[in-house]
Amino acid sequence: MIYTQKPKTIRVMLTPFRDGLQSSFGGKVKLENYLPAMEYAAKEMGVRHMEFGGGARYQAPFFYLGEDPFETMQKMRDAVGPDVDLQILTRSISGVTLQAQNTEALKLQAKLMKAHGTTWDRNFDYMNDTELLYKTGQPIIESGMHHQACIAMMGLPFKSDKVHTAEFYVGIGKKILDSGMRVDSICMKDASGTTDPKTFYDTAIGMRKIMPPEMPLWAHTHDTASMAVSQYMASIAGGADGVDLSVRPLASGTVQPDVRSMAHALKGTGFELDLDVSKVQMVENLLNEGLADYDFNPVTTMADARVIAFPMPGGAIGPNVHMMVKAGLLDKYGEILAEFPVVVEAGGAWTSVTPGSQQYWLQAFNNVLYGRWKTIEGGYGRAVLGYFGKTPLPSDPAVVKIASEQLKLPPFEGDPLEAAADNIPEAKKALEENKLPVTEKNIFLVISAMVPGKKFETNEGMRLLQGKGKIDVPLKKKEEPKPAEEKAPAMRLAVAPSDMMPMTTRCTVVEGGNSRCFLVTVEPVTAADTPPATAPAAPAPTAVAPAAPPTASGQEVPVYTKFAGSVELVDIKVKAGDTVTKGQVVAAVEAMKANHDIKSPVDGVVASVQARIGDELDASKPILMIAKKG
């Protein structure tokens, strides 16, 4: 039991308005649905420090909600007033994006964040590369924001006495302090909630010995494995000054623990939180009211002890589960989790936090879908090759060789910042060509949605500025009335077959590991279908037709997405009249934030293209038709 004779107030950074939204809904919650709760927390509850942007929550407004992320940040600042510290989360060289950015782009990011109400910037590097932390911390410092540097932590899913120990973490902290850069506070950041409490305690003890006494030490974790309160208790006992907490219904599960749970755990210990716990219920009431129509997925609201073996951040589980449901892949969830330790050890044990967690996840996903190491995911491959910095442990040489061959990139040992592409000129050019204002904000919106190989037609920043932003809000589904024909089809057939209407239903066909959905229409029996009286007795025939256009000549073969659920078509590599060969890549779709090639199933000629880039497709609609050769 922790106890202090000298009372100490523990500072709280309230997280429901960023991490809570991200971990529960992938950030896909409209501003109007949580702003009243945020305003109440600031003006009535007296909360002085909240998280409101960065991470995937920066992307979600313009990727899925049709909202400008900078405008939403400004509205939050206006609602809480000027005296509340508002914090964002940045990812070292990737900033608030998923790709490595150069120094100029990171300077632009810091300038815009500061201009739209940010006072604190928590910056972490998933490789724990302190040189990158130093270089990416400079724009934050120059902008005038509070600079909080992080030690990125997790529980390893395999045994090692070299990394992810308290000694390892304190060593990272010492390098940060010795770097010479201005550090305003340090955070022990465990995005997956898998670090054991003893390691938290030993790390806090070790850091307090080397940190200036006036510099705050913070602790951040998630309650995914039901360990968050014990982790915070250990951190506070070791000398932590602040913790991150949330409020129901955006608390526990994949999010931070509720304020009330932590306050209760600290009763009688001499420690207390710096906010009015008696008013938390009103914040919960306002959130419940605003989120009444949202569909909470049980995977994100329940604790899962399995996460100890697959250190996936709470902020990533939610978005990935939502994407798996949409793509019709949730049945693969268990297999992907089981593959997680394999990709962590082979990769080199970088901390599982964005973008590293997504790299682990997508590689585990590819290993399950296509076979182990048969398809190297671009981010994972560049990470093992060194393009995101030095991995804590050496990556598996065999995997490095495969990644180099598949991505056609050599291993890299230079400065990742210098190797990062300068995307600003390309973004300016795209804005000019589309007659859009070339402002700093617009440039950054475009940059932050740029991914190698991704066409500008699907760039979410361009779409927002053109008024074509995609809307994808996880609301509850409304029940539709059942068709009258389904009530008594057998009786209708027996009594009056001529009255029977065509009945359409959906079925899924699994072939060679691929799933395809068809709409099947059962036509009524007609006189023409009735066999002659002299014919042998046979069942009445039915006409079965897939939703895809029929092949008039019998020679045209439809090409579908390989996913049963809904995915976005992001590339078409052929046109009508082109000759294609079996196995040739003819299109690409995006699922789980990664592109997946679609290959021709036959030799032939493209007869027609049935879809457009940007279309949402499922396996019932063909992308194109191929006239089969021979």
C-alpha positions in Angstrom: 0.0 0.0 0.0 1.3 3.4 -0.9 1.3 6.2 1.7 2.8 9.6 2.3 2.8 11.6 5.5 3.3 14.8 3.5 0.1 15.3 1.5 0.6 15.5 -2.2 -1.8 16.6 -5.0 -1.5 14.5 -8.2 -2.2 16.5 -11.3 -4.7 15.1 -13.8 -4.8 15.4 -17.6 -8.3 14.6 -18.7 -8.4 12.4 -21.8 -12.0 11.6 -22.9 -11.9 14.4 -25.6 -9.0 12.9 -27.5 -7.7 9.5 -26.3 -11.2 8.4 -25.1 -12.7 9.3 -28.5 -9.9 7.6 -30.4 -9.8 4.4 -28.3 -13.5 4.0 -28.4 -14.5 5.1 -31.9 -11.3 5.7 -33.8 -11.9 9.3 -33.2 -15.0 9.3 -35.4 -17.2 11.4 -33.1 -18.5 14.8 -34.3 -17.6 17.8 -32.3 -21.2 18.7 -31.4 -21.5 15.4 -29.6 -18.8 16.0 -27.0 -18.2 19.8 -26.8 -20.9 20.4 -24.1 -19.2 17.9 -21.8 -15.8 19.5 -22.4 -17.1 23.0 -21.7 -18.7 21.8 -18.5 -15.5 20.1 -17.4 -13.6 23.4 -17.8 -16.1 25.9 -16.5 -18.0 24.0 -13.8 -15.7 21.2 -12.8 -12.6 23.3 -12.8 -10.4 21.0 -14.9 -7.3 22.9 -15.9 -5.6 20.4 -18.3 -7.2 18.3 -21.1 -6.1 16.5 -24.2 -7.9 17.7 -27.3 -5.9 16.8 -30.4 -3.1 15.0 -32.2 -2.7 11.3 -32.7 -5.4 9.7 -34.8 -7.8 12.3 -33.5 -6.1 14.8 -35.8 -6.9 12.7 -38.8 -10.4 11.5 -37.9 -12.2 14.8 -38.4 -11.3 15.2 -42.0 -10.8 11.5 -42.9 -14.3 10.5 -41.6 -16.4 13.4 -40.4 -16.1 16.1 -43.0 -14.7 18.4 -40.2 -11.6 20.6 -40.4 -9.3 19.5 -37.5 -7.9 22.9 -37.0 -11.4 24.5 -36.9 -12.5 21.9 -34.3 -9.5 22.6 -32.2 -10.2 26.3 -32.3 -13.9 25.7 -31.3 -12.7 23.6 -28.3 -10.3 26.4 -27.2 -13.1 28.9 -27.5 -15.4 26.7 -25.4 -13.0 26.0 -22.5 -11.5 29.5 -22.3 -7.9 30.8 -22.4 -6.7 29.4 -19.0 -7.0 25.7 -19.6 -4.0 23.8 -20.9 -4.9 21.9 -24.0 -2.6 19.1 -25.1 -1.8 17.3 -28.3 0.1 14.1 -29.0 2.8 14.0 -31.7 4.9 11.1 -32.9 8.4 12.3 -33.4 9.4 12.1 -37.1 5.8 11.3 -38.1 4.2 14.2 -36.2 0.4 13.7 -36.4 0.7 11.7 -39.6 1.6 8.1 -40.3 4.6 8.9 -42.5 8.0 10.3 -41.8 8.1 14.0 -42.4 11.0 16.4 -42.9 11.9 19.2 -40.5 10.0 21.9 -42.5 6.8 19.9 -42.3 7.2 19.4 -38.6 7.8 23.2 -38.1 4.6 23.9 -40.0 2.8 21.4 -37.8 4.0 23.0 -34.6 3.1 26.5 -35.8 -0.4 25.5 -36.8 -1.0 23.6 -33.6 0.1 26.5 -31.5 -2.0 28.9 -33.5 -5.2 26.8 -32.9 -5.1 26.7 -29.2 -2.5 24.1 -28.2 -0.3 24.8 -25.1 1.2 21.4 -24.4 2.8 19.0 -26.9 3.6 15.4 -25.7 6.2 14.0 -28.2 7.3 10.4 -28.3 9.4 8.3 -30.5 8.4 4.6 -30.9 11.9 3.5 -31.4 13.0 5.5 -28.3 15.5 7.1 -30.6 16.7 10.0 -28.5 18.4 11.8 -31.4 15.1 11.9 -33.2 13.4 13.1 -30.0 15.9 15.9 -29.8 15.5 17.0 -33.4 11.7 16.7 -33.5 11.4 18.5 -30.1 13.0 21.6 -31.5 10.0 22.8 -33.5 7.8 22.3 -30.4 10.2 24.4 -28.3 10.5 27.1 -30.9 6.7 27.4 -31.2 6.4 28.2 -27.5 4.5 25.2 -26.4 5.2 23.2 -23.2 7.5 20.4 -24.4 6.8 17.0 -22.8 9.3 14.3 -23.9 8.3 10.7 -23.6 9.8 7.3 -22.7 7.8 4.9 -24.7 7.1 1.7 -22.7 5.4 -1.6 -23.2 5.4 -5.2 -21.8 7.4 -7.4 -24.2 5.6 -10.5 -25.5 8.9 -12.4 -25.4 11.7 -12.6 -22.9 14.6 -10.1 -23.0 16.8 -8.5 -20.3 18.1 -5.9 -22.6 15.1 -3.8 -23.6 11.8 -2.6 -22.0 13.2 -3.0 -18.5 13.4 -0.2 -15.9 17.1 0.1 -16.5 16.5 0.5 -20.2 13.8 3.2 -19.7 15.9 5.2 -17.2 18.8 5.0 -19.7 16.5 6.6 -22.3 15.4 9.2 -19.8 19.0 10.1 -19.0 19.8 10.5 -22.7 16.8 12.9 -23.0 18.0 15.0 -20.0 21.6 15.0 -21.2 20.7 16.0 -24.8 20.8 19.7 -24.0 17.3 20.4 -25.3 14.7 22.2 -23.2 12.4 19.6 -21.6 9.5 20.9 -19.5 8.3 17.5 -18.3 8.8 13.8 -18.9 6.1 11.2 -19.5 6.3 7.4 -18.9 4.0 6.5 -21.8 2.6 3.0 -22.0 0.1 3.1 -24.9 -0.8 -0.6 -24.6 -1.2 -0.8 -20.9 1.1 -3.9 -20.7 4.0 -2.7 -18.6 4.0 -4.4 -15.2 3.5 -2.1 -12.1 7.0 -3.0 -10.7 8.7 -1.7 -13.9 6.6 1.5 -13.7 7.7 1.9 -10.0 11.4 1.3 -10.7 11.4 3.6 -13.7 9.8 6.4 -11.7 12.3 5.9 -8.8 15.2 5.9 -11.3 13.9 9.0 -13.1 13.3 11.0 -10.0 16.9 10.5 -9.0 18.2 12.2 -12.2 15.4 14.7 -13.0 15.4 18.3 -11.6 13.0 18.3 -8.7 10.8 21.0 -10.2 10.3 19.0 -13.5 7.0 17.1 -13.5 7.1 13.3 -14.1 3.9 12.0 -15.8 2.4 8.5 -16.2 0.2 7.5 -19.1 -1.4 4.1 -19.7 -4.6 2.3 -20.8 -6.9 0.0 -18.9 -7.0 -2.6 -21.7 -5.5 -5.3 -19.5 -7.2 -4.1 -16.3 -3.9 -2.9 -14.8 -4.1 0.8 -15.2 -4.9 1.8 -11.6 -2.2 -0.5 -10.2 0.3 1.0 -12.7 -0.6 4.6 -11.7 -0.4 3.6 -8.0 3.1 2.3 -8.6 4.1 5.4 -10.6 2.8 7.7 -7.9 4.6 5.7 -5.2 7.8 6.1 -7.3 7.4 9.8 -7.6 5.1 10.6 -10.5 3.4 14.0 -10.3 0.6 13.6 -12.8 -1.6 10.9 -14.5 -4.0 10.7 -17.4 -7.6 9.8 -16.6 -10.9 9.7 -18.4 -14.7 9.6 -17.7 -17.3 7.0 -18.5 -18.6 6.0 -21.0 -15.2 6.9 -22.5 -13.2 5.2 -19.7 -11.7 1.8 -18.9 -11.5 -0.9 -21.5 -9.2 0.4 -24.1 -9.2 3.9 -22.6 -7.7 5.4 -19.4 -9.4 4.5 -16.0 -12.2 6.7 -14.8 -11.3 9.6 -12.5 -13.6 8.2 -9.8 -11.7 4.9 -9.7 -8.4 6.6 -9.3 -9.7 8.9 -6.6 -11.1 6.0 -4.7 -7.8 4.0 -5.0 -5.9 7.0 -3.4 -8.2 7.4 -0.4 -6.3 7.5 2.8 -2.9 7.4 1.2 -2.1 11.1 1.5 -2.4 11.6 -2.2 -5.4 13.3 -3.9 -6.4 14.4 -7.4 -6.4 18.1 -8.4 -10.1 18.2 -9.6 -13.6 18.1 -8.2 -14.5 14.4 -8.4 -18.1 15.2 -7.2 -18.9 16.8 -10.6 -17.6 13.9 -12.8 -21.1 12.4 -13.0 -22.4 15.5 -14.9 -19.6 15.1 -17.5 -20.7 11.5 -17.8 -24.3 12.5 -18.3 -23.4 15.0 -21.0 -21.3 12.4 -22.8 -24.1 9.8 -22.6 -26.5 12.3 -24.1 -24.1 13.3 -26.9 -23.1 9.7 -27.7 -26.6 8.1 -27.4 -26.7 7.2 -31.1 -23.1 5.8 -31.3 -22.5 2.1 -31.4 -20.0 1.1 -28.7 -18.1 -2.1 -29.8 -17.7 -4.5 -26.8 -14.1 -5.1 -27.9 -13.2 -1.6 -27.0 -15.3 -1.4 -23.8 -14.2 -4.6 -22.1 -10.9 -5.5 -20.5 -8.9 -8.1 -22.4 -6.1 -9.9 -20.5 -4.8 -11.3 -23.8 -3.4 -7.9 -24.6 -0.4 -8.7 -22.3 0.8 -11.1 -25.1 -0.1 -8.7 -27.9 0.8 -5.2 -26.8 -1.7 -3.3 -28.9 -2.4 0.3 -27.9 -5.9 1.0 -26.7 -6.0 3.9 -29.2 -5.3 1.4 -32.0 -7.5 -1.5 -31.0 -10.7 0.6 -31.4 -9.9 1.9 -34.9 -8.7 -1.5 -36.1 -11.7 -3.3 -34.8 -14.0 -0.8 -36.5 -12.0 -1.2 -39.8 -12.2 -5.0 -39.5 -15.9 -4.9 -39.0 -16.3 -2.7 -42.0 -14.1 -4.8 -44.2 -15.8 -8.0 -43.1 -12.7 -9.4 -41.4 -13.5 -9.5 -37.7 -13.3 -13.3 -37.9 -9.5 -12.9 -38.4 -9.0 -10.9 -35.2 -7.9 -13.9 -33.0 -5.4 -15.1 -35.6 -3.9 -11.6 -36.0 -3.4 -11.3 -32.2 -1.7 -14.7 -32.2 0.8 -13.5 -34.8 1.7 -10.4 -32.9 4.6 -11.7 -30.8 6.2 -13.0 -34.0 6.3 -9.7 -35.8 7.4 -7.8 -32.6 10.4 -10.1 -32.1 11.4 -10.2 -35.7 11.0 -6.4 -36.1 13.3 -5.5 -33.2 11.1 -4.8 -30.3 10.2 -1.2 -31.0 7.4 0.1 -28.7 3.9 -0.7 -29.8 2.6 2.8 -30.2 1.6 4.6 -33.4 3.0 4.3 -36.0 4.9 1.2 -34.7 1.7 -0.5 -33.4 0.1 -0.1 -36.8 3.2 -1.5 -38.5 3.0 -4.5 -36.2 -0.7 -4.9 -36.8 -0.6 -4.7 -40.5 2.3 -7.1 -40.8 0.5 -9.6 -38.6 -2.6 -9.0 -40.7 -0.6 -9.7 -43.9 1.0 -12.8 -42.4 -2.4 -14.2 -41.6 -4.0 -13.2 -44.9 -1.2 -14.0 -47.4 1.2 -16.3 -45.4 4.1 -15.3 -43.1 6.4 -12.7 -44.7 4.9 -13.3 -48.1 3.8 -9.7 -48.3 5.8 -7.1 -46.3 3.7 -4.1 -45.3 5.4 -0.9 -46.4 5.7 0.8 -43.0 6.9 -2.4 -41.2 9.4 -3.0 -44.0 10.8 0.5 -43.9 11.0 0.2 -40.1 13.1 -3.0 -40.1 15.3 -1.4 -42.8 16.1 1.6 -40.6 14.0 4.4 -42.2 12.3 5.3 -38.9 15.5 5.1 -36.8 17.4 2.4 -35.1 15.4 -0.5 -33.6 16.0 -1.3 -29.9 17.1 -4.8 -30.8 18.5 -5.9 -34.2 15.7 -6.9 -36.6 15.7 -10.5 -37.9 18.2 -10.6 -40.8 16.1 -12.9 -42.8 13.1 -10.5 -42.6 15.3 -7.5 -43.4 16.4 -9.3 -46.5 12.9 -10.1 -47.6 11.8 -6.5 -46.9 14.6 -5.1 -48.9 13.8 -7.4 -51.9 10.0 -6.8 -51.8 10.2 -3.0 -51.2 13.2 -2.6 -53.5 14.9 -0.5 -50.8 18.4 -1.0 -49.2 18.9 -1.0 -45.5 19.4 2.5 -44.2 21.7 3.8 -41.4 21.5 7.6 -42.0 19.3 10.4 -40.5 15.7 9.5 -41.1 14.8 13.2 -41.1 17.1 13.9 -44.0 15.7 10.9 -45.8 12.1 12.0 -45.4 10.5 13.3 -48.6 9.8 17.0 -48.9 6.1 16.9 -49.5 5.4 20.6 -49.4 6.1 21.4 -53.1 3.9 18.5 -54.2 1.1 19.6 -51.9 1.3 23.2 -53.2 1.2 22.0 -56.8 -1.9 19.8 -56.1 -3.7 22.8 -54.5 -2.8 25.1 -57.4 -4.0 22.6 -60.0 -7.3 22.2 -58.2 -7.6 26.0 -57.8 -7.6 25.8 -54.0 -6.1 28.4 -51.7 -2.4 27.7 -51.1 -2.4 28.5 -47.3 -0.2 26.9 -44.7 -3.2 25.1 -43.2 -4.3 23.7 -46.5 -0.7 22.6 -47.3 -0.5 20.7 -44.1 -3.9 19.1 -44.5 -2.8 17.7 -47.8 0.7 16.7 -46.5 -0.8 14.8 -43.6 -2.9 12.6 -45.8 -0.1 11.8 -48.3 1.0 8.2 -48.4 3.5 6.8 -51.0 1.7 5.5 -54.0 -1.6 7.1 -53.0 -3.4 9.1 -55.6 -4.4 12.7 -54.9 -8.0 11.7 -55.9 -8.2 9.9 -52.6 -6.2 12.4 -50.5 -8.4 13.2 -47.6 -7.1 16.7 -47.3 -7.9 17.5 -50.9 -11.4 15.9 -50.5 -12.1 18.0 -47.4 -11.1 21.2 -49.2 -13.2 20.3 -52.2 -16.2 19.6 -50.1 -16.1 15.9 -50.8 -15.1 14.6 -47.4 -16.1 11.1 -46.6 -18.6 10.6 -43.7 -18.2 7.4 -41.7 -19.7 7.7 -38.2 -20.1 4.5 -36.2 -23.8 5.0 -35.3 -26.2 2.3 -34.2 -28.0 0.5 -37.0 -31.7 1.0 -37.3 -33.8 -2.1 -37.8 -35.5 -2.3 -41.2 -39.0 -3.9 -41.5 -38.9 -7.4 -43.0 -40.3 -7.9 -46.5 -43.8 -9.2 -46.6 -42.8 -12.0 -48.9 -40.7 -13.6 -46.1 -43.6 -14.2 -43.9 -45.1 -17.2 -45.7 -43.3 -18.0 -48.9 -44.1 -21.8 -48.8 -47.8 -21.2 -48.6 -47.7 -18.7 -51.5 -45.9 -21.2 -53.7 -48.3 -24.0 -52.9 -51.5 -22.0 -53.4 -50.7 -19.6 -56.2 -47.2 -19.9 -57.8 -48.1 -17.3 -60.4 -48.4 -14.7 -57.6 -44.9 -15.3 -56.2 -42.6 -12.3 -56.5 -38.8 -12.6 -57.1 -37.0 -12.9 -53.8 -33.5 -11.6 -53.4 -31.1 -12.5 -50.6 -27.3 -12.3 -50.0 -24.9 -15.3 -49.7 -21.2 -15.5 -49.2 -19.0 -17.9 -51.2 -15.5 -18.8 -49.9 -13.1 -20.1 -52.5 -9.3 -20.4 -52.3 -9.2 -18.3 -49.1 -11.2 -15.4 -50.7 -14.7 -14.5 -49.8 -17.2 -13.0 -52.2 -20.7 -11.9 -51.6 -23.5 -12.4 -54.1 -27.1 -11.2 -54.3 -29.1 -14.2 -55.3 -32.5 -13.7 -56.9 -35.0 -16.6 -56.9 -37.5 -16.1 -59.7 -41.1 -17.6 -59.7 -41.8 -20.7 -61.8 -43.4 -19.8 -65.2 -45.1 -21.8 -67.8 -42.0 -21.7 -70.0 -40.0 -23.2 -67.1 -42.4 -26.1 -66.7 -41.1 -29.3 -68.2 -43.2 -31.1 -70.8 -45.5 -33.8 -69.6 -43.5 -36.5 -71.2 -40.3 -35.4 -69.5 -39.0 -37.3 -66.4 -40.1 -35.9 -63.1 -37.7 -33.2 -61.9 -37.7 -30.4 -59.3 -39.0 -27.1 -60.5 -36.1 -25.0 -61.8 -35.1 -21.7 -60.4 -33.2 -18.9 -61.9 -30.2 -17.8 -59.9 -28.4 -14.7 -60.8 -25.5 -12.9 -59.0 -25.7 -9.2 -58.5 -22.8 -8.7 -61.0 -23.8 -8.0 -64.6 -24.2 -11.3 -66.4 -21.6 -12.3 -68.9 -23.5 -12.1 -72.2 -21.1 -14.2 -74.2 -20.1 -16.4 -71.3 -16.5 -15.3 -71.9 -16.4 -12.3 -69.5 -15.0 -12.8 -66.0 -15.7 -10.2 -63.3 -12.9 -9.0 -61.0 -13.9 -8.4 -57.4 -12.3 -7.0 -54.3 -11.1 -9.9 -52.1 -12.8 -8.5 -49.0 -16.3 -9.5 -48.1 -17.0 -6.1 -46.4 -16.8 -2.5 -47.6 -13.4 -1.2 -48.9 -12.4 1.8 -50.9 -11.1 1.5 -54.5 -7.9 3.5 -54.5 -6.3 2.6 -57.9 -7.2 1.1 -61.3 -4.1 0.2 -63.2 -5.8 -0.8 -66.6 -8.3 0.5 -69.0 -10.8 -1.1 -71.4 -9.0 -2.7 -74.3 -5.8 -3.5 -72.3 -4.4 -7.0 -72.5 -3.9 -8.6 -69.1 -2.3 -11.8 -67.9 -3.4 -14.1 -65.0 -2.0 -12.7 -61.7 -1.3 -9.2 -63.1 -2.2 -6.4 -60.7 -5.2 -4.6 -62.2 -6.4 -2.5 -59.2 -5.9 -1.8 -55.5 -8.3 -1.3 -52.6 -7.6 0.2 -49.2 -8.5 -1.9 -46.1 -7.0 -1.4 -42.6 -5.2 1.7 -43.8 -3.1 -0.3 -46.2 -3.4 -0.9 -49.9 -4.1 -4.4 -51.2 -3.5 -5.4 -54.8 -6.3 -6.9 -56.9 -5.1 -9.3 -59.5 -6.6 -10.6 -62.7 -7.9 -14.2 -62.3 -7.4 -15.0 -66.1 -5.6 -14.1 -69.2 -7.6 -11.8 -71.5 -8.6 -8.3 -72.5 -10.3 -5.7 -70.2 -13.8 -5.5 -71.5 -15.0 -2.7 -69.2 -14.3 -0.9 -66.0 -17.2 -1.0 -63.7 -16.1 1.3 -60.8 -14.2 4.5 -60.2 -11.4 5.4 -57.9 -12.9 6.4 -54.5 -15.9 4.1 -54.8 -16.8 2.1 -51.7 -17.1 -1.5 -52.9 -18.0 -4.9 -51.4 -17.6 -8.3 -53.0 -20.9 -8.1 -54.8 -19.9 -5.4 -57.3 -17.1 -6.1 -59.9 -14.3 -3.6 -60.4 -13.9 -4.6 -64.0 -14.8 -7.3 -66.5 -12.2 -9.3 -68.4 -13.0 -11.1 -71.7 -11.3 -14.4 -71.2 -8.7 -15.4 -73.7 -9.4 -18.6 -75.8 
